[in-house]
Amino acid sequence: MDWSQLFDFSDYGALIVLLQNSLWAGLVLGLIGGLVGVFVMTRDLAFAVHGISELSFAGAAAGLLFGVGVVQGSLVGSLIAAALIGLLGTRARDRNSITAVLMPAGLGLGILCLALYPGRASNKFGLLTGQIVAVDDPRLGELIVIGVVVILGLLVIWRPLTFASVDPEVAVARGVPARALSLVFMLLLGLAVAVGVQVVGALLVLSVLVTPAAAAMRISSSPVWVPVLSTVFATVSLVGGIFLALGASVPISPYVTTISFLIYVVCRVVSAGGARRMRHRRERLAAA
């Protein structure tokens, strides 16, 4: 095996100037992915993220085929999927069924559009697995605007959405519009997925919108520290993956997913060690 295909830093200094747009896009995605991921985990929407990403991929592929823009097509696909899941999937069973129906439909439609697209194969492959130099200036501007919308939207609904996510029955009894909040969050999730597809591709967007939050929840239950740690983990995964992918001939997503997974493993080991220490302490107190 030629390891230079995975790690080649011989021309790193000359290539690093190409990173600016990708780094900004990674920072935007790390911020919104870390924040959105907290509610994805709390509301058990990990499977829905994958379903939305498939429709986002289909929309991006259609946008590429018909020349309307990859970001615009990705947004339309994500929002359609998010709205369908949010409106029809009020219960977990219904939500999973709808997601399972949307996933193959979106993937099949996306593959059809890519098969009909006459352009370069790298553009097709990048929609699935990410592409480090795919973020040009116009696309970066669009991603930043989407990121600002998602962050502002989350800030507006953060407290009632947290209440409705942790204890939905009590929240409804207190007059919290849980169904409306759920739909709004699904639309924000759709926007976040659309950004993720542009950076890491449709197949591996879970590594940004799910894994960092899952890792953060292994080592903390604080409503303050969980979103902070989730955002840090997502940003480290993305920025680290971008730097590693710069000197390689493979897409960005394997590096991002590997770093994200290693962070999760470390957090899980730390959590297990802390649980063992707590159990031993209780046993000593009981023996005393």
N, C-alpha and C positions, 0 to 999 in steps of 0.2 A: 504493500500500500504506500502511495506517495503522500506523506503527511503534509507536504507543502500545499496540497489542495485544501487542507483544513486550516493550517497556520503558516502564513508566509508574510513575514514582516520586513522583507528586504527593501521594498519601496514604500514603506509605511509613511514616511515623512512627506513624500510627494502626493500620496493618495489622501492624506488626512484632510486636505482642503475640500474634498468631496463630501465630507461628513456634516457640514453645517446644517443643511436642510433636514437630513435624516436625524440628527441629534435633536433638533427642535421638535420634529414630529415625535420622536421617542419620548421626549420630556412631556409633551402634551398628552400623549397616550398613557404614559406612566401615571400622570396626575389623575386623569379622569378614570383610568382603569382601576387604580387603587381605591378611589372613592366609590365608584359604582360597584366594584367587586364586593364591598362590605354588604351591600343590600342584596346582591346576587346570592351570596352565601346565606344571609339571614332569611331570605324569602324562598330559598331552595329553587333557584332559577338557573342553575348551572347547565342543565340540559336545554333550557330555552335559549341560552346564549348560543349554543351550537346550532340550533335551528335558525336563529336570526342570522347567524354568520353565513349559512348556506344561501338564504335568500339575498343577503347582501352581496355575496359572490355572484349570484345570478344577475342581480341588477348591475353590478360593475361590469360583468362580461357583456351584458346587453348594451350598456353605455359605450363600451369599447367597440362593439360591432357596429352600432348605429351612429357613432361619432358624437354622442351627446355629452360625453365626459364620464370618466370612471368614477369620480367622487359623486357626481350627481346620480348616476345609476345605482351606486352602492347605497346612497342615502334613501332612494325610493324603495329599493328592495328591503333594506333594514326596517324602515318605518312601516311598510306593509306587513311584514312578518311580526313586528312588535305589536302593532295594532290588533292583528288577528289573535295572537296569543293572549294579549291583555283583555280583549273583549270576550273571547270565547272560552278562555282557560281560567275561569274563576276558581275552579277546584284543581288540585294537583293532578288528579287522574285525567281530567279533561285537558289540562295544559300539556301533559306529557304526550297524550294522544295527538293533539294538534301539532306539537313540535315534531313528533315522529312522522307525521304526514308531510309537513312542510320541508323537512330535511332532504329526502330523496327528490322531491319535486324541484326544489331550488338547485340542488347539485346537478340534476339531469338537465335542467334548463340552462344552467351556466355552462356546462360542458358542450351543449349544443351550440350556444353562441360562440364559444371559443373555437369550436371545430369549423364554424363558418367564417371566423375572422381571418382575413388574408394577411394580417401583419406578422411581425416577428414572434417567434415562439417564446422568447424571454418575457414578453408582455403577458402572454397567456399564463406562463408558469408563475409569474410574480403575484398574480391575483390569488393563487392557492397557497403559496409558501412565503411570500414577502420578497422584496427586492430592495437592496440597500440604496440604490441610486434612483429609485422610482419617484422620489418626492421632489418635484421641481418647485419653483417659486410660486406659481399660481396654486398648485395643489397644497403647498404648505400653508398659504393664506387661508384656503378653504378649511383645512384641518384645524387651524387655530380658531377660526370663527366658530366651528362646530364645538370645539373644546370649551370655549368660553360659554356658549349656550348651555352645554351640559353642566358645567360647574355652577353657573348661576342658578340653573334650575334646581340642582341638588341643594344648594344653600337655602333656597326659598322653602323647599318642602322637607328639609332634613329632619326637623324635630317631629312633626306629625307622621312622617313616613317611618321614622324609627319606632314610634309608638305603635303604629299599625302593623309593623313587621314583627315586633317582639310579642305583642299581645293583641291580635286583631279583634277579638271579641270584646274586650274591655274598651278598646279604641272606638269601636262602633257604638257601644253603649254611651260613651262620653261625647258622641257627636262628631267624631273624626270621619271625614268622607273617605273611607278606606278604599272603596272601589275607584273613585276618581283619582286618588293618589296612586293606586296601582297602575292605572292606565297611563298617567303622566310619567311614572317611573319607567314603564315599559318603552315609552317613546324616547326617553332619555337614554335608556339602555340601547335602543336601536341606533341612536346617533353615536354612542360610544363604540358599538360594534363596527359601524361604518368606518370610523377612524382606525380601529384595530386592523381591519381588512387591508387598509392602505399600507400598513407598516409591516405586519407579521403574516399577512395572508389569511384567507378564510378558514383554512384547516386547523390552524394552531392559535386562534384568537383566545381560546380558553386559558392559555398560559399567561395572559395579561389580565383578563377580566375575572378569573376564578382563583388560580393558584396563589397569587400574592395574598389575597384576602384569606384564603384557607390557611396559609402559613402564619399570618398574623394572628388568627384566632386560635392557633395551637399554643401560643405563648402569652396571650393576653385576652382578657374579657372586658377591658376598659373601653367605654364608648368613645374615649378620646384617643387612646393609644392604638386601637385596632385600625382605624382609618389612616393614622399617621404611619404605622408600620407597613400597612398594605401599600400605601403610596410609595414609600421608600423601597420596598421589595420590587414593586412593578418597575419603578424607574431604574433601579440598579440592573434588573434583568434586561431591560431594553437598551440602556446605554452601554452596558457591558457587551451585550450581543452585537450591537452595531460596531463597536470597536474591534471585536474579534472577527466579525464577518468582513471587515474592510480588506484584510489581507488574504482572503480565501476566495475560492472559486465556487462556493456553495451559497445558497440563500441565507438570509439573516435568521430565519425562524429556528433552525436547529440550535443555534447558540442561545437565543432568547429562551427557548423552552428548557434547555439544559440548565442554564443558570437559575431559572425560576424553580425548576424541580429540585435542584440542589439546596436552594434556600428553604423549600418546604421540608426536605428531609432533615436538614439541620434543626429547624424549628420543631419538628416532630420528635427528634432525639432529645432536644432540650426539654420539651414538654414531658416526655416520658421520664426523664431523669428527675425533674421537679416533682412529678406525681409519686415516684418511688421515695424520694426524700420526705415528702409530706406523709406518706403512709407509714414510713419507719418512725417518724416523729410521733404520730398518733399512737403507734404501738408502744413506744417507750413511755408515753404519758399514761396509757392505759395500764401498763405493767407497774408503773410507780403508784 
